[in-house]
């Protein structure tokens, strides 16, 4: 049974023209206007892509650093030993460890947003797959979080990196920033995300690649974008 929409949601939805596709500037201005959360909500973009996700080359996954940040302080942990552990600490990682950090997480500690690992630590980190995987925290080379360049990975995570991944229906959801951001900052972040997704079009895709794009705040109604204007 569908969840009943709140009165505030329905009031906000009245301001969105159902049959209209908005430019990025119009959509972001409207999303900010109709947001009704009593906290600084996140603005998210949703893509529906023409992908056959059963094919490995049509499963998109990666990361990008938003030009205007995410508006969220990221707690970063790094699995590393020796000089690489020191490199991570110098770069600003919040927690750095090896077997001790693995054990701490196995004991239930999960108070962090990003996990990074050097390749030589992945045998130990792999034991955390059932814990980190479902939460999207497992280090992965595709998102730049399994790397020897831990300093860059920590810097990226701290300066506004977001990850993206297609679901089985070809949908991708990516945070754009906070409602409190000015419109120009949100437009800049959105354009960076859109350009990244657009460039990832697999060669095997025929016809329209980006079928639908919409923006919404955490609890707000979605606003459809005119892809021809992007």
Backbone torsions as a table, in degrees:
resi	resn	phi	psi	omega
1	UNK	NA	131.4	-178.3
2	UNK	-66.7	140.8	179.4
3	UNK	-72.3	134.7	-179.2
4	UNK	-68.2	132.9	179.7
5	UNK	-74.6	143.9	-179.6
6	UNK	-72.6	162.5	178.7
7	UNK	-61.4	-40.3	179.8
8	UNK	-64.1	-39.7	178.7
9	UNK	-63.6	-46.0	-178.0
10	UNK	-63.8	-37.6	177.1
11	UNK	-64.9	-41.6	179.1
12	UNK	-65.6	-40.7	-177.4
13	UNK	-63.3	-27.1	179.3
14	UNK	-63.7	-23.7	-177.6
15	UNK	-85.1	-6.7	179.2
16	UNK	-99.6	121.1	178.3
17	UNK	-74.3	116.0	-171.6
18	UNK	-58.4	-36.4	-175.1
19	UNK	-98.5	8.5	-176.8
20	UNK	-100.6	139.8	171.4
21	UNK	-107.2	122.5	-171.7
22	UNK	-95.5	154.4	169.6
23	UNK	-70.9	166.2	-179.6
24	UNK	-59.8	-43.8	-180.0
25	UNK	-63.0	-44.3	179.3
26	UNK	-63.7	-44.3	-176.8
27	UNK	-63.7	-44.1	-178.5
28	UNK	-68.0	-40.6	176.3
29	UNK	-60.2	-41.3	-179.0
30	UNK	-70.1	-42.1	178.4
31	UNK	-59.4	-41.6	177.9
32	UNK	-65.4	-41.6	-177.3
33	UNK	-64.9	-41.1	-172.5
34	UNK	-93.9	-0.7	177.3
35	UNK	-64.8	135.1	-177.7
36	UNK	-125.8	8.7	-179.5
37	UNK	-66.4	149.7	178.4
38	UNK	-93.8	26.4	174.4
39	UNK	-145.2	173.0	-179.1
40	UNK	-78.8	92.1	-173.5
41	UNK	-69.7	158.7	176.0
42	UNK	-91.1	136.6	172.3
43	UNK	-92.6	130.9	-176.9
44	UNK	-126.8	143.0	174.0
45	UNK	-104.3	139.0	177.8
46	UNK	-120.5	125.8	176.1
47	UNK	-107.6	139.7	166.0
48	UNK	-114.2	116.5	-172.3
49	UNK	-110.4	148.3	177.7
50	UNK	-82.3	80.6	-176.6
51	UNK	-128.6	145.5	169.9
52	UNK	-100.0	92.1	-172.0
53	UNK	-72.3	-0.4	171.9
54	UNK	-75.1	-17.5	178.2
55	UNK	-91.8	128.0	-175.5
56	UNK	-57.7	-36.1	-177.0
57	UNK	-78.3	-0.9	177.2
58	UNK	-113.7	16.7	174.5
59	UNK	-102.5	103.9	-175.9
60	UNK	-85.9	134.3	175.7
61	UNK	-155.6	135.4	179.4
62	UNK	177.5	-162.1	-177.9
63	UNK	-149.4	155.1	172.3
64	UNK	-147.5	154.8	177.1
65	UNK	-95.5	121.7	-179.9
66	UNK	-72.7	135.4	-176.3
67	UNK	-61.5	-27.1	-178.1
68	UNK	-114.6	19.4	176.1
69	UNK	73.2	-180.0	-178.5
70	UNK	-106.4	-13.4	-176.5
71	UNK	80.3	8.3	-178.6
72	UNK	-126.3	133.3	173.9
73	UNK	-73.4	123.4	-177.7
74	UNK	-98.6	127.0	173.0
75	UNK	-89.2	121.1	-172.0
76	UNK	-116.0	129.0	173.7
77	UNK	-112.5	148.2	-179.4
78	UNK	-132.0	128.1	173.6
79	UNK	-92.7	108.8	-178.0
80	UNK	-161.2	161.3	179.0
81	UNK	-126.3	159.4	171.2
82	UNK	56.5	-136.5	-177.1
83	UNK	-57.9	-34.2	-179.9
84	UNK	-68.8	-32.8	175.9
85	UNK	-64.9	-43.4	178.3
86	UNK	-65.4	-38.4	177.7
87	UNK	-60.2	-41.6	179.2
88	UNK	-65.1	-42.7	178.5
89	UNK	-62.4	-44.4	-179.7
90	UNK	-63.5	-29.0	-179.1
91	UNK	-81.0	-9.2	176.6
92	UNK	106.3	13.6	176.8
93	UNK	-60.6	142.7	-177.2
94	UNK	-77.6	-39.4	179.1
95	UNK	-138.0	131.7	178.4
96	UNK	-129.8	133.9	179.3
97	UNK	-168.8	179.6	175.4
98	UNK	-125.6	-107.2	-178.6
99	UNK	-62.8	-33.2	179.6
100	UNK	-64.9	-38.0	178.7
101	UNK	-71.1	-38.3	175.5
102	UNK	-59.2	-46.5	-179.2
103	UNK	-63.6	-39.7	-179.7
104	UNK	-61.6	-42.0	179.5
105	UNK	-71.1	-37.4	176.0
106	UNK	-60.6	-28.8	179.0
107	UNK	-81.9	-1.5	172.8
108	UNK	114.5	-1.1	-179.2
109	UNK	-79.5	124.4	-178.8
110	UNK	-140.5	29.7	-174.6
111	UNK	-85.5	61.5	178.8
112	UNK	-152.7	163.8	-175.0
113	UNK	-108.1	-28.9	-176.5
114	UNK	-138.0	135.3	175.2
115	UNK	-118.5	131.4	-179.9
116	UNK	-123.0	145.6	179.7
117	UNK	-143.2	146.2	169.0
118	UNK	-78.2	152.0	-176.5
119	UNK	-55.0	-35.9	-178.0
120	UNK	-69.7	-12.6	179.2
121	UNK	-93.6	-6.8	-171.8
122	UNK	-68.4	-23.8	176.0
123	UNK	-63.0	-42.6	178.0
124	UNK	-74.3	-43.3	-178.6
125	UNK	-64.2	-30.9	178.7
126	UNK	-56.0	-26.2	178.6
127	UNK	-67.8	-14.8	-178.4
128	UNK	-96.1	7.6	-175.1
129	UNK	-53.2	-42.2	-177.8
130	UNK	-70.3	-21.9	179.9
131	UNK	-90.2	-49.8	-175.1
132	UNK	-81.4	-34.5	-176.7
133	UNK	-54.8	-54.9	-177.9
134	UNK	-62.0	-22.7	-179.6
135	UNK	-94.3	3.5	179.9
136	UNK	68.9	25.1	-176.2
137	UNK	-106.2	-2.0	-176.9
138	UNK	-69.6	126.1	176.3
139	UNK	-56.6	141.4	-176.1
140	UNK	-148.4	134.3	179.8
141	UNK	-58.4	-32.0	-177.0
142	UNK	-66.8	-25.7	179.0
143	UNK	-102.7	10.1	177.3
144	UNK	74.1	15.7	-177.0
145	UNK	-103.2	1.3	164.6
146	UNK	-115.6	106.9	-170.4
147	UNK	-162.3	154.5	171.7
148	UNK	-85.1	-19.1	179.1
149	UNK	-88.7	69.1	-174.8
150	UNK	-67.0	-30.7	180.0
151	UNK	-61.2	-46.3	178.9
152	UNK	-65.4	-41.4	-179.1
153	UNK	-62.3	-42.1	178.0
154	UNK	-65.9	-44.7	179.7
155	UNK	-60.1	-44.7	178.6
156	UNK	-61.3	-45.4	-178.6
157	UNK	-62.4	-37.9	-177.8
158	UNK	-77.7	-22.2	-173.0
159	UNK	-104.7	16.0	172.3
160	UNK	111.0	32.0	177.1
161	UNK	-78.7	137.1	174.0
162	UNK	-124.8	153.8	178.2
163	UNK	-110.3	158.5	177.0
164	UNK	-138.9	152.1	-179.7
165	UNK	-161.3	133.0	177.7
166	UNK	-73.4	142.8	168.8
167	UNK	-88.8	-176.8	-173.8
168	UNK	-69.2	-15.5	179.4
169	UNK	-98.0	8.0	178.8
170	UNK	81.3	20.9	177.7
171	UNK	-96.6	144.7	176.6
172	UNK	-132.6	129.0	177.6
173	UNK	-117.9	129.2	-177.7
174	UNK	-137.0	131.7	175.2
175	UNK	-69.6	137.6	-177.4
176	UNK	-100.9	-29.9	-177.1
177	UNK	155.2	-164.5	-179.3
178	UNK	-102.2	152.9	178.1
179	UNK	-57.8	-30.7	-178.9
180	UNK	-70.5	-16.0	176.8
181	UNK	-61.1	149.8	173.4
182	UNK	-73.2	163.5	-173.9
183	UNK	-59.8	-40.1	-177.8
184	UNK	-62.5	-39.5	179.5
185	UNK	-65.7	-42.2	179.1
186	UNK	-67.8	-40.3	178.2
187	UNK	-62.9	-42.3	179.1
188	UNK	-61.5	-44.0	178.0
189	UNK	-65.5	-44.3	179.3
190	UNK	-59.4	-45.2	-177.6
191	UNK	-62.8	-37.0	178.0
192	UNK	-63.7	-40.9	178.8
193	UNK	-67.2	-47.7	-178.7
194	UNK	-58.9	-45.8	-178.8
195	UNK	-62.3	-38.4	179.2
196	UNK	-63.8	-48.5	-179.5
197	UNK	-64.0	-41.5	-178.7
198	UNK	-61.1	-39.0	-178.3
199	UNK	-72.1	-15.1	-176.9
200	UNK	-89.3	7.7	-179.0
201	UNK	-53.7	119.5	178.4
202	UNK	-67.3	146.3	-177.8
203	UNK	-60.9	-28.7	-175.6
204	UNK	-78.3	-11.0	-177.4
205	UNK	-72.3	128.5	178.0
206	UNK	-107.1	144.0	177.4
207	UNK	75.7	-152.8	-177.5
208	UNK	-66.0	129.9	180.0
209	UNK	-91.9	-55.1	178.3
210	UNK	-93.0	105.2	-174.2
211	UNK	-83.7	-35.3	-175.5
212	UNK	-156.8	140.6	176.3
213	UNK	-134.5	134.4	176.8
214	UNK	-141.4	157.6	177.3
215	UNK	-123.0	146.1	177.2
216	UNK	-157.8	153.9	170.5
217	UNK	-88.7	176.3	-170.8
218	UNK	-48.9	-50.3	-178.5
219	UNK	-111.5	-1.5	-173.2
220	UNK	-83.3	165.9	177.1
221	UNK	-70.6	155.7	-178.3
222	UNK	-85.4	150.8	-179.9
223	UNK	-120.8	122.1	-177.6
224	UNK	-78.1	137.5	178.4
225	UNK	-99.4	149.3	174.8
226	UNK	-85.0	103.5	-176.2
227	UNK	-65.6	-21.0	178.3
228	UNK	-71.1	-17.2	-178.5
229	UNK	-93.5	-3.1	-174.4
230	UNK	-95.1	NA	NA
